[in-house]
Amino acid sequence: MSVRELVVLGTASQVPTRHRNHNGYLLRWDGAGILFDPGEGTQRQMLRAGVAAHDLHRICVTHFHGDHSLGLAGVIQRINLDRVPHEITAHYPESGRQFFDRLRYATAYRETVPLTEAPVSADGVLATTKAYVLEARKLSHPVESYGYRLVEPDGLRMLPERLAAHGITGADVGLIQREGALGDVALADVSEVRRGQRFAFVMDTRLCDGVYALADGCDMLVVESTFLDEDVRLAADHGHLTAGQAGAVARDAGVRHLVLTHFSQRYSEPDEFERQARAAGFEGELTVAHDLLRVPLPKRR
């Protein structure tokens, strides 16, 4: 049975707090696991969330500030300690290669698992698999930062009423799917396009074209909302979004499920983030993330 869910490992910006670990997010996409922005303490949070090193297939780092990357050393060493039986690919900004190298080899350990480095240096497609296309878009932050987006290829949905109208049943349903036609009945006559799911991960950034490109039409958008709207000038100065800006992006981009995260330690009331995102006009599903939360992707339309 396929599982598509977000496992939230940490939600704190800059520094961990008593209740929030540094950033860390695992996307389960059928049999694949993609780990985003493993901050300090991610390895322990994985244990608490029931996430094993064997679950990981890709690591995607948006940028090299500590709250998004200090956990790399521990996670990479755990991958090797547990002898994960498959190759793992790491994506990160090319400009931060020196930081990735330092974290990868922070201490002595025995390398047992192939780790392929695939740095990001421009907008575009990073990987194409049967299950998804992984894309990156540049964001606006004091250090180079990229957001990530998964797009599932469109498929076909068979329409029972049209199949019945053409007298197509049993094994003939599979036959028309494979062959594209059955007699004078074309596959298009008895099916419709099933839109693939879309997921985006947007961390530290000001509003910019990349934010909107990543969010466009997403079933789930995981986005930083470091500040509340009354601190919008502070957000812009430090390269971040407010809750209201995140809500407005999700509204304009047609997002179905908005997940707010990466909260400044200056705030103690999480409900205010939801209120401000709603005040911006977002009417879809909305989750204010907390550590160890599991959020399923919305069902296909």
C-alpha positions in Angstrom: 0.0 0.0 0.0 1.5 3.4 -1.0 2.0 6.0 1.7 2.4 9.7 1.1 2.9 11.8 4.2 5.0 14.4 5.8 6.8 13.5 9.0 7.8 16.7 10.9 11.0 16.2 12.9 11.6 19.7 13.9 10.1 23.2 13.5 12.3 25.8 15.2 14.1 28.6 13.4 17.6 29.6 14.4 17.8 27.8 17.7 16.0 24.9 19.3 13.6 25.5 22.1 12.2 23.4 24.9 9.4 22.3 22.7 10.8 22.6 19.2 13.8 20.9 17.7 15.9 22.4 14.8 14.3 21.8 11.4 13.9 18.4 9.9 11.2 17.0 7.6 10.8 13.6 6.0 8.5 13.1 3.0 7.3 9.6 2.5 6.4 9.2 -1.2 5.3 5.6 -1.8 8.5 3.6 -1.2 10.9 6.5 -1.2 11.9 8.8 1.6 13.2 12.3 1.1 14.8 14.1 4.1 14.7 17.9 3.9 16.9 20.2 5.9 18.3 18.0 8.7 19.1 20.5 11.5 20.9 19.6 14.8 19.2 16.7 16.6 17.6 15.2 13.5 19.0 11.8 14.1 17.4 11.6 17.6 14.1 13.0 16.2 14.1 10.3 13.6 14.3 7.7 16.4 11.4 9.3 18.2 9.3 9.5 15.0 10.0 5.9 14.0 12.0 6.9 11.0 15.0 4.6 10.1 18.1 5.4 8.1 16.9 2.7 5.7 13.9 4.9 4.9 16.0 7.6 3.3 16.7 7.8 -0.4 17.4 11.5 -0.9 18.6 14.4 1.3 17.6 17.9 0.1 19.3 20.9 1.8 17.9 24.3 1.0 20.8 26.3 2.4 23.7 26.1 4.8 22.5 27.9 7.9 22.9 25.7 10.9 19.3 25.2 11.8 18.9 23.5 8.3 22.1 21.5 8.1 23.9 20.8 11.3 22.3 17.4 11.6 23.9 16.2 8.3 26.9 14.8 10.1 24.9 12.6 12.4 22.5 11.5 9.7 25.2 10.6 7.2 27.1 8.6 9.8 24.0 6.8 10.9 23.3 5.8 7.2 26.7 4.2 7.1 26.5 2.7 10.6 23.2 1.0 9.6 24.6 -0.1 6.2 21.7 1.2 4.3 21.4 -1.2 1.3 20.7 1.4 -1.4 22.3 4.5 -2.8 21.4 7.8 -1.4 21.5 11.1 -3.3 22.2 14.5 -1.6 21.1 17.8 -3.2 22.4 21.1 -1.8 23.4 24.5 -3.2 26.6 24.2 -5.2 27.9 27.4 -3.5 27.8 25.5 -0.1 29.9 22.5 -1.2 32.6 23.3 1.3 30.0 23.2 4.1 28.6 19.9 2.9 32.1 18.4 2.7 32.9 19.6 6.3 29.7 18.1 7.6 30.0 14.9 5.7 33.5 14.3 7.1 33.1 16.1 10.4 34.6 13.1 12.3 36.2 9.7 11.5 33.8 6.9 10.4 33.7 4.0 8.0 31.9 4.7 4.8 29.8 1.7 3.7 27.0 3.3 1.7 27.3 5.1 -1.7 26.3 8.8 -1.2 25.9 10.6 -4.5 26.3 14.3 -4.4 24.1 16.3 -6.9 24.6 20.0 -6.1 22.1 22.6 -7.3 23.4 25.6 -9.2 20.4 26.8 -11.2 16.6 26.4 -11.4 15.5 23.2 -13.1 14.9 19.5 -12.9 17.2 17.6 -10.5 15.9 14.0 -11.0 13.3 12.1 -12.9 11.9 8.8 -11.5 8.8 6.8 -12.3 7.1 8.2 -9.2 8.1 11.9 -9.4 10.1 14.7 -11.0 12.2 16.6 -8.5 12.7 20.3 -9.3 14.5 23.2 -7.6 14.0 27.0 -7.7 16.2 29.7 -6.3 14.9 31.7 -3.3 15.8 35.1 -1.7 17.9 34.7 1.4 21.2 36.2 2.7 22.9 33.0 1.7 22.1 31.1 -1.5 19.0 29.0 -0.9 16.8 26.7 -3.1 13.3 25.3 -2.6 12.3 21.9 -3.8 9.2 20.6 -5.6 8.0 17.1 -6.5 5.6 16.6 -9.4 4.0 13.2 -10.0 3.5 12.4 -13.7 -0.2 12.6 -14.8 -1.9 9.3 -15.1 -5.3 8.0 -16.3 -8.4 7.3 -14.4 -10.7 4.7 -15.9 -14.4 5.7 -16.0 -16.7 2.8 -15.1 -19.8 4.3 -16.7 -18.1 4.7 -20.0 -16.5 1.3 -19.9 -20.0 -0.2 -19.2 -21.5 1.8 -22.1 -19.0 0.2 -24.5 -19.4 -3.2 -22.9 -15.8 -3.4 -21.7 -15.4 -5.6 -18.7 -12.9 -7.9 -17.0 -9.6 -8.5 -18.7 -10.5 -6.2 -21.5 -10.1 -3.2 -19.2 -6.4 -4.0 -18.8 -6.1 -4.7 -22.5 -7.4 -1.3 -23.5 -5.1 0.3 -21.0 -2.1 -1.5 -22.4 -2.9 -1.3 -26.1 -4.6 2.2 -26.2 -7.6 0.9 -28.0 -10.0 -2.0 -28.2 -11.7 -2.4 -31.5 -13.1 1.0 -32.4 -13.0 2.2 -28.8 -10.0 4.4 -27.9 -8.6 4.6 -24.4 -9.5 8.3 -24.3 -13.2 7.3 -24.8 -13.3 5.5 -21.5 -10.8 7.4 -19.3 -9.7 10.9 -18.2 -6.5 12.4 -17.1 -5.7 11.9 -13.4 -3.6 14.9 -12.3 -0.4 13.9 -10.5 0.2 15.1 -7.0 2.5 18.0 -6.3 4.5 18.9 -3.2 6.7 21.8 -2.4 9.2 22.6 0.3 10.0 26.3 0.8 12.3 27.4 3.6 14.1 30.6 4.3 13.2 33.3 1.8 11.6 36.6 1.1 8.7 36.8 -1.3 10.2 36.1 -4.8 9.3 34.5 -8.1 10.8 31.2 -6.9 8.3 31.0 -4.0 5.3 31.2 -6.4 6.8 28.8 -8.9 7.3 26.2 -6.3 3.9 26.6 -4.7 1.9 26.7 -8.0 -1.0 24.2 -7.9 0.5 22.2 -5.0 -1.5 19.6 -3.1 0.8 20.3 -0.1 3.0 23.3 0.5 5.4 23.2 3.4 6.6 26.8 3.9 8.4 28.8 6.5 6.5 31.4 8.4 9.2 32.6 10.8 7.5 35.9 11.7 4.0 37.2 12.4 2.7 40.0 10.2 3.5 42.8 12.6 7.2 42.0 12.1 7.1 42.1 8.3 10.0 44.6 8.1 12.1 42.3 10.3 11.2 39.4 8.1 12.3 41.2 4.9 15.5 42.3 6.5 16.5 38.8 7.5 15.1 37.0 4.4 12.0 35.4 5.8 8.2 35.2 5.3 5.4 36.1 7.7 2.4 33.9 8.3 0.2 36.3 6.3 2.6 36.2 3.4 2.7 32.4 3.4 -1.2 32.3 3.5 -1.4 34.8 0.6 1.1 32.7 -1.5 -1.0 29.6 -0.9 -4.2 31.4 -1.7 -2.8 32.8 -5.0 -1.1 29.5 -6.0 -4.2 27.3 -5.5 -2.6 25.2 -2.7 -4.8 22.5 -1.2 -3.0 21.9 2.1 -0.7 24.5 3.7 1.8 23.5 6.4 3.3 26.4 8.3 6.6 25.8 10.1 10.0 27.3 11.1 8.8 29.5 13.9 10.9 32.2 15.7 11.4 31.6 19.4 10.0 35.1 20.0 6.4 33.8 19.7 4.7 31.5 22.1 1.1 31.3 20.6 1.0 29.1 17.5 -2.7 29.8 16.9 -1.9 33.3 15.8 0.1 31.9 12.8 -3.1 30.1 11.5 -5.2 33.2 12.2 -3.0 35.4 10.1 -2.7 32.9 7.3 -6.5 32.7 7.2 -6.9 36.5 7.3 -4.8 36.6 4.1 -7.6 34.6 2.4 -6.3 31.0 2.4 -9.3 28.7 2.7 -7.8 25.2 2.1 -6.5 22.8 4.7 -4.0 24.4 7.1 -1.7 22.8 9.6 0.5 24.7 12.1 3.3 22.2 12.4 4.7 20.8 15.6 7.5 18.3 16.2 6.8 14.6 15.5 3.5 15.5 13.6 2.5 13.3 10.7 0.5 15.0 7.9 -0.9 12.9 5.1 -1.0 14.4 1.6 -4.5 15.2 0.4 -6.2 12.5 -1.6 -6.1 12.9 -5.3 -8.7 15.1 -6.9 
